[in-house]
C-alpha cells in the first residue's frame, strides 16, 4: 500500500540495497545522479529502469511537483527487471 511517493522511496531503497549487496554502497553526500553513474556492472542491464526510478526519486524527494500517474507503470517495469536480476546475482 502507501502513496506513490512512498512506493518510489521503497523502490529506490531496494535499488540501493541491491547495489550495496554487490559491493557498491551509496556514499555519504553522494547525489542520486552521481550514484546512478556508479551502479555496479550487473545492474547495467536494468539501467533504463534505474534511470527512470532515480528521476522519480529525485522528483518525489526533493520537490513538491506532482508525480505523474505514469510513475506507477515505471515502478512496475522496475520491479519486474529488479526481481529477475536480483534472483540471479544475489545468493
DRENLUM-165326 format. One record per residue (C-alpha): x, y, z; residue in one letter. Coordinates in steps of 0.1 Angstrom, whole numbers, padded with zeros to 4 digits. Layout:
BEGIN
X | Y | Z | A
...
END
This chain:
BEGIN
0000 | 0000 | 0000 | X
0012 | 0036 | 0006 | X
0013 | 0067 | -0015 | X
0031 | 0068 | -0048 | X
0059 | 0088 | -0032 | X
0063 | 0061 | -0006 | X
0064 | 0034 | -0033 | X
0091 | 0054 | -0051 | X
0111 | 0057 | -0020 | X
0108 | 0020 | -0012 | X
0118 | 0011 | -0047 | X
0148 | 0034 | -0047 | X
0159 | 0019 | -0013 | X
0157 | -0015 | -0029 | X
0179 | -0004 | -0058 | X
0204 | 0010 | -0033 | X
0203 | -0022 | -0012 | X
0210 | -0044 | -0043 | X
0240 | -0022 | -0053 | X
0252 | -0024 | -0017 | X
0249 | -0062 | -0018 | X
0270 | -0061 | -0050 | X
0297 | -0041 | -0032 | X
0288 | -0005 | -0042 | X
0272 | 0013 | -0013 | X
0259 | 0049 | -0018 | X
0285 | 0073 | -0003 | X
0277 | 0099 | 0023 | X
0268 | 0131 | 0004 | X
0266 | 0114 | -0030 | X
0237 | 0126 | -0051 | X
0213 | 0101 | -0066 | X
0225 | 0110 | -0100 | X
0262 | 0106 | -0090 | X
0253 | 0072 | -0075 | X
0234 | 0062 | -0107 | X
0266 | 0067 | -0126 | X
0285 | 0043 | -0103 | X
0260 | 0015 | -0101 | X
0277 | -0019 | -0104 | X
0281 | -0038 | -0137 | X
0253 | -0064 | -0130 | X
0228 | -0036 | -0127 | X
0238 | -0023 | -0162 | X
0211 | -0045 | -0178 | X
0184 | -0025 | -0160 | X
0199 | 0009 | -0165 | X
0168 | 0023 | -0182 | X
0147 | 0013 | -0152 | X
0172 | 0026 | -0127 | X
0175 | 0058 | -0146 | X
0137 | 0063 | -0146 | X
0135 | 0054 | -0110 | X
0162 | 0078 | -0100 | X
0144 | 0107 | -0117 | X
0112 | 0097 | -0099 | X
0130 | 0095 | -0066 | X
0146 | 0130 | -0071 | X
0112 | 0145 | -0081 | X
0094 | 0128 | -0052 | X
0121 | 0135 | -0025 | X
0134 | 0170 | -0034 | X
0104 | 0188 | -0049 | X
0067 | 0193 | -0044 | X
0060 | 0186 | -0081 | X
0031 | 0163 | -0088 | X
0043 | 0128 | -0096 | X
0027 | 0117 | -0129 | X
0003 | 0088 | -0129 | X
0027 | 0070 | -0154 | X
0051 | 0066 | -0125 | X
0031 | 0036 | -0113 | X
0038 | 0019 | -0147 | X
0075 | 0028 | -0144 | X
0076 | 0012 | -0110 | X
0061 | -0019 | -0124 | X
0088 | -0021 | -0151 | X
0114 | -0015 | -0124 | X
0102 | -0043 | -0102 | X
0099 | -0068 | -0130 | X
0135 | -0063 | -0140 | X
0147 | -0059 | -0104 | X
0133 | -0093 | -0093 | X
0147 | -0111 | -0123 | X
0182 | -0096 | -0118 | X
0183 | -0099 | -0080 | X
0174 | -0136 | -0083 | X
0205 | -0141 | -0105 | X
0231 | -0120 | -0087 | X
0223 | -0123 | -0050 | X
0226 | -0157 | -0034 | X
END
